[in-house]
Amino acid sequence: NRALKWWEQAHLAVDPLMELLFLFFALEAILGTDRGGPKARPLALRRAILSHKTTEHFAHPVRVYGLYKDVRNAAVHGSEAPKVADDELTAFSWDVRRALNEYLDLAKAEALTNRDGVLAALDSDPAAERIAEEFLPDK
């Protein structure tokens, strides 16, 4: 429910940077980690695995990783955030919407009743290591 509220706020935002931040809040509400350290890589990997488990394809992790690392982090940590092209923001918005639906699909298909169960299913997926090694920069 919280993720849906953030997604809705993203679509009410007038400022593209605020839209992007709200979209990340939505994605992090379902797939984020509260562990310390960098968060772009685990979030991007979980997003890729979520789509892999539900569609047998995967959302390429580079978009989430790059936007998080370069734009979201800059904005949140007080730097000047680079502008994001309209088509890139639209594509990211659609990807977050798909992630919300895939999250519910996975929970239903695997009878997972809470966020921790979904995250455990994603983190233990055998494809995670291969996708991380092939598409994401080192930790």
SESEMAR-487588 format. One record per atom (N, C-alpha, C, O, CB): z, y, x; residue in one letter. Coordinates in steps of 0.2 Angstrom, whole numbers, plus 5000, padded with zeros to 4 digits. Atoms other than C-alpha are relative to their C-alpha. Glycine has a CB too. Layout:
# SESEMAR-487588
ZYXA...
END
This chain:
# SESEMAR-487588
500049945004N500050005000N500050065004N499650115003N500650004995N500049944996R500450125014R499350015003R499150075004R500649995006R500749994997A498750095022A499550034996A499150074997A499849935003A500549975005L497850135006L500250074999L499750114998L500149964994L499849935000K498850295005K499750045006K499450105004K500750014999K500349964995W498250345022W499350005000W499050055001W500249965007W500850005001W496450295019W499850054995W499350094996W499849934998W500149955005E496550405003E500050075003E499650115002E500449994994E499949944997Q497250545013Q499450025005Q499250085005Q500650005004Q500549994996A495850525025A499450034997A499050084999A499749945004A500649985004H494550555012H500150074996H499650104993H499849954995H499849945003L495450705005L500050065006L500050125004L500750004997L500049954994A495450785023A499450045000A498850024999A500249965006A500649964999V494350935026V499850005007V499250015009V500250074998V500149994993D494550935045D499849925002D500249885001D500650025004D500250074998P493550785053P500649975005P500649915005P499450005004P499550034996L494950765066L500649974996L500849914997L500350055005L499550025005M496250745052M499849944997M500249894996M500250054995M500350065004E495150615043E500049955005E500349895003E499350024998E499950064995L495050515059L500749985001L500849925002L499750025007L499350024999L496950525062L500249964994L500649914995L500450065001L499850045006F497250465044F499749935000F500049894998F499850044994F500350075000L496050325046L500349965005L500449905004L499250015002L499650044995F496950265062F500749994997F500949934998F500150045006F499450015003F498550285052F500049944996F500449894995F500350064997F500150065005A497850165039A499949935004A500249885002A499450014996A500150064996L497250045052L500649975004L500849915004L499450015005L499450024996E498850045062E500549974995E501049934997E500350065004E499550035005A499850015046A499949934998A500449894997A499950044993A500150075001I499049845044I500049965007I500149905007I499449994996I500150044994L498649795062L500350035006L500350005012L499250005001L499749974994G499649905074G500649975002G500949924999G500250074998G499450034997T501049865085T500550055002T500350115003T499849965007T499449954999D502749945088D500249995007D500750025010D500550004995D499850014993R502849875106R499850065004R499350105002R499649945003R500149944995G502850005120G499349985004G499149935003G500550015005G500650004996G501350035131G499450024996G499450044990G499949935002G500649985003P499550065127P499849964994P500049904993P499449995005P500150035007K499050025109K499249994998K499149964994K500350044995K500750015002A497150045109A499749935001A499349914996A499650055005A500250074999R496749875116R500249954995R499849914992R500149985007R499850045005P497849775105P499750014993P499649974989P500849994999P500349995007L497249865089L499349995000L499149964995L500150084999L500750025000A495449845094A499949934999A499449904996A499650035006A500150075000L495649665097L500249974993L499949934991L500549975006L499850025006R496649635081R499450014995R499349974990R500650034998R500549985005R495249725071R499449955001R499249934996R499850075001R500550054999A493949615079A500149934998A499749904995A499850005008A499850075002I494849455076I500150004992I499949954989I500749985003I499950005007L495249505058L499349994997L499249954992L500350074997L500750015003S493349515054S499749945002S499449904998S499650065003S500250064998H493049365064H500349944996H499949904994H500249985008H499750055004K494249265054K499850004993K499849954989K500850005000K500249995007T493649325037T499250004999T499049984993T500350064997T500750005001T491749345040T499649965005T499049955004T499850075000T500350044995E491349235055E499650045004E499250025008E499649944997E500349964996H490649385063H500650055003H501250045000H499550054997H499449954998F491749525072F499850075000F499250095003F500349975006F500149934999A491849705071A500150025007A500650005010A500650054996A500049994993H491449765088H500650045002H500750095000H499350035003H499449974998P493049815097P499950075003P500450115004P500549965003P500149944996V492349955107V500050064996V500350114999V499350005003V499949945004R492250085093R500750024999R500950075000R499749994993R499349995001V494050065089V500450025006V500850075006V500449944996V499749984993Y494550065107Y499950075002Y500350105004Y499849945005Y500249934997G493550215112G500350064996G500550114999G499350005000G499749945004L494050325097L500750005001L501050065001L499849984993L499350004999Y495850275099Y500250035007Y500650085007Y500349934999Y499849984993K495950305118K499850075001K500150115004K499649955005K500349944998D494850455119D500250064995D500350124997D499350005000D500049945005V495050555102V500750004997V501150054997V499549994994V499450005003R496650495093R500650015005R501050055004R500149934997R499449984995N497750495109N500050075002N500550105003N499949955006N500049934998A497150665114A500350044995A500750094997A499250025001A499749965006A497550735097A500749995000A501150044999A499649984994A499350015001V499250655096V500450025006V501050045005V500149934998V499649984995H499750695113H499950075003H500150085009H499949955006H500149934998G499250875114G499450025004G499450085006G500650025003G500649984997S497550875122S499550024995S499650014989S499849955005S500649995005E495950945115E499649944999E499449915004E499650065004E500450065002A495150805106A499350015000A499150064997A500349974993A500750005001P493350775108P499750004993P500049964989P499649955005P500350005006K492250805093K499749934999K499449905003K499550054998K500350065002V491650645084V499450024995V499550054991V500549954996V500649995004A489950645077A500149974993A500549924992A499349965003A499950025007D489850635058D499849934998D500249894995D499550044996D500150075001D488950465058D500549955003D500649905000D499349995003D499550044997E490250395070E500650004995E500949944994E500150025007E499449995005L491650455058L499849964994L500349924991L500150074999L500250035006T490750385043T500049925001T500349884997T499350024997T500050074998A490450215052A500749975001A500949924998A499649995006A499350024999F492350205057F500350004993F500749964992F500350055004F499750005007S492850255039S499849934996S500349904993S499850064996S500250065003W491850105032W500349945003W500549895000W499250005000W499750054997D492549995045D500749994998D501049944997D499950015008D499350015002V494350035041V500049984993V500549944991V500350075000V500050035007R493950005022R499849935000R500249894997R499450044996R500150074999R493249835027R500649975003R500849915000R499449995005R499450034997A494749805037A500649994995A500949944995A500350045006A499550015006L495849835022L499949944996L500349904994L500150074996L500250065004N494849715012N500149935003N500449885000N499350014997N499950064996E494849585026E500749985000E500949925000E499650015006E499350024999Y496649595028Y500349974994Y500749924994Y500450075001Y499850035006L496949555010L499749934999L500049884997L499950044994L500450065001D495649415010D500449955005D500549895003D499350015003D499650054995L496549335026L500649984997L500849924997L500050035007L499350025003A498249345018A499949954994A500349914994A500450074998A500150045006K497649265002K499749935003K500049885000K499550034995K500350074998A496549125011A500549965004A500549905003A499450025004A499550044996E498049075023E500750014997E501149995000E500050035007E499350005004A499449105010A500550045004A501150025005A500249934998A499549964996L500249235021L500350064996L499950094992L499650045006L499649955005T501549345012T500250065003T500550104999T500549964997T499849944997N501949475025N499650025006N499249985008N500750005001N500449974994R501249585039R500149965006R499649955010R500150075001R499950044994D502049485052D499649945000D499449915006D500849995001D500450065001G501249325046G499250015002G498949975005G500049974993G500749984999V499549415046V499950015008V499449995011V499750064996V500049984993L499849485064L500049935004L499749935009L500550055002L500050064996A500349315070A499449965000A499249935005A500649964998A500650035001A498849235063A499450035005A499049995007A499849994993A500549964996L497749365072L500149995007L499749975011L500050074998L499950014993D498649355088D500049935003D499949925009D500750035002D500050074997S498649165090S499249974999S499149915001S500449964996S500750025001D496749155085D499749985007D499750025012D499650054997D500350024994P495849055099P499450045003P499350045009P499749935000P500649964998A494349175099A500350075003A499950105007A499650024994A499749934998A495549325104A499950015008A499650065010A500750004999A500050004992E495549285123E499250015002E499150065006E500249945003E500750004999R493649265123R499750074999R499450105003R499649954997R500349945002I493249425114I500350065004I500050105006I500250014992I499749954996A494549525124A499750005007A499550065009A500849995001A500350014994E493849465140E499250035000E499050065005E500049935003E500749985000E492049495135E499850074998E499450105001E499649964995E500249935003F492149665126F500550055001F500350115000F499949994993F499549954999L493749755131L500150015007L500149965011L500649994996L499849994993P494249835147P500649975002P501049954997P500050085002P499450034998D495649765157D500650044997D500550104996D500149995008D499449975003K497349805151K500250065004K500750095003K500749955000K
END
